[in-house]
Amino acid sequence: MAGELPTCFDPYLRYAIASEFKNFEFFDEQKSKLFLFVELKHAELARDFMRAMSRDVFGAEFGRTSPNSRHLTMRAYKMAIKQESFRAWNDNVSRVELSLPLRPMAIKKGAERVRSASAEAPTSLLIGVIDDGCPFAAAQFVKCTAGVATGTRVRGIWDQNEDPARAPIPVGPDVFGEKPFDFNYGLEFFRESVPGVIGLNDWIQLHKRANTIDEDGCYTDAGFKTLNHQRSHGAHVMDVLAGRIPPSARIARRDPPSWNPGDPLTDPASEADIVFVQFPESCLRDATGVWLKGYVADGIEYIMSFVDSRITNVVINVSYGPTTGPHDGTAALEDKLRELVTYYDGTSGKPNLDIVLSAGNNYLSDGQVRFIRQTVADADHVEWTWRLPPDNTVLCFAEVWMKMNHTGGVVVTLTSPSGLSSSSTAGPAPPGPPSPPPAVPALPPYTGAYAPVDWGDSRVWLIAVEPTVAGAGMVPEHGSWRIKVEGIEVGSEVHAYVARTDPNMNMRTGAKRSYFVDAGWEAGRAAEAGCTYAGGEFDKTGSLVSRLGTLNGIGTDSVAGVHVAGGHILSAPKRKSPYSSAGRSRTGPLPRRVGPDYALFCDESDALQGVRAGGNRSGIVFRLIGTSAAAPQLARLVADLRPLTVHDAPASPPDEKRGWGDLYPP
């Protein structure tokens, strides 16, 4: 079957099929559904495709989508990617990408509710956060009237966790939480109560003790696992974006922090309503971000379902992103973001939508290789090391990208430390869709270089190595694996990316980071380069391992309405934070992003890193290090309609590292 797969299937879906979903922990063929992100050839085919996939054996369900959209999220049984469905895929779909599969939840779907109808008059600004951890009862997210707390500012929470134990919570004759009527997974929680369903405000009242909210009990009884910790990524991001105290008031420069709350007249974000989308725990345990596509697309559509004529501006923050992908603005999720901000442009009664992404923290992670064969005299091959740590508990992926018209006869080879190898060749014109060949028998199964897949005007090779944890059977070696690309034409570029594996915040997975090494450069140039330190970084000139081009894999499209925030050091003008990812993107059919739009402060000094903001309880603050804290600062400035006035602008803007320059924190 593998050799006949539809050409629209993405490399990870092909790998999952070839490995029979072995490394997909939450997949159960009898009970689970795959989660797929579908890009149609054109929007008018949506009805035809859904009709073709309507057979009971496929079990297909489709999420909500904007008008005239070419993108659908789809949940279906494994049968939907077998031979019986291939005609529907080939006739209607240009690309389909795999997100993590979901376990079904045997609870009744909620009744249809108009989310935009609120008992409380909404603010004209709506803030959306897609993240992990929403402390809806914390002081910084409580509505106040005449100094008296009247309820939470959070209009809705959609917890995307799909767990049989995560069912609506009985409260007398009523329940707390219900399954969304238009997204048949997870639970949603509204601010206002309706007959039979308790809202967030009344849930908070149930946990009041002598005019004090029992936040521990409030979150524990609700089953929000992330909020059992003192800190969470989402709590920090939401406080930076929409908390009472803006980031600038927390900074200790020459004087103590002011702790002044935001002025509603000049800081609408501090009073705005919030809609929060909680990522599933199973996804957060997978740091690659390959799963983001469907969950983010559904999350944005969910947030937009709260919009009515009274809301004129929507700002959504997503401080996540993959290190892999085409990096030329053509990733399927990037196309979806472009589609959304183009449709919601503030005209014809529609709100104006801005989506803010973090640049990423991979500048120094040695996760990208870039090679250009410039002349005939240059070698027609390139080789580098992929270093895999021992006892790594997760599957490791790398991707090799080239322009399709320059890949005739290109061979990609993966070689283990002991010399075992697996090769994949791209012929001049493959007669049929490429598919993963079996790995060399001596290598562990499902480890090797897989046949390339045509993706837009590019061609991508997926390279996989299974977990290096000792166990039964053959275990992949750890150490220095080698990747070699041969048959490179003059003028061709080779780009390779490592999928991030180091754990997300509060996740304990045992996973470790893998990275690239240019062994030749390390032997001949590293010592000399280690003596050259400028602008906060050591010289890396001449190495195949590139720091430029490390930008967030879903933030490489240059389109108005999608903003990317990098990080800078507050006490060192013109210095970006050392980890903050940079451009440029690969060349593609769309205008490419040179770097982040702007840099926001992520570190107060070299010694005092991070941005201080709220945790999961009232009064708790902690420092979050990374561009995840820069994105909500930029989002707050956009939400408040502040002029984006830079200081310490680059000499030739925009710059690969700081975009148009640094912005003061809101």
Secondary structure, 3 states (H helix, E strand, C coil): CHHHCCCCECHHHHHHHHCCCCCCCCCCCCCCEEEEEEEECCHHHHHHHHHHCCCCCCCCEECCCCCCCCEEEEEECHHHHCHHHHHHHHHHEEEEEEEEEECCCCCCECCCCCCCCCCCCCCCEEEEEEECCCCCCCHHHEEEECCEEEEECEEEEEECCCCCCCCCEEECCEEECEECCCCCCCEEEECCCECCEECHHHHHHHCEECCEECHHHHHHHHCCHHHHCCCCHHHHHHHHHHCCCCHHHHCCCCCCCCCCCCCCCCCHHHCCEEEEEECCHHHHCCCCCCCHHHHHHHHHHHHHCCCCCCCCEEEEEECCCCCCCCCCCCCHHHHHHHHHHHHCECCCCCCEEEEEEECCCCCCCCCEEEEECCCCCCCCEEEEEEEECCCCCCCEEEEEEEEHHHCCCEEEEEECCCCCEEEEEECCCCCCCCCCCCCCCCCCCCCEECCCEEECCEEEEEEEECCCCCCCCCCCCCEEEEEEEECCCCCCEEEEEECCCCCCCCCCCCCCCCEEECHHHHHHCHHHHCCCEECCEECCCCCCECCECCCCCCCCECCCCEEEEEEEECCCCCCECCCCCECCCCCCCCCECCCCCEEEEEECCCCCECEEEECCCCCCEEEECCCCCHHHHHHHHHHCCCCCCEECCCCCCCECCCECCEECCC
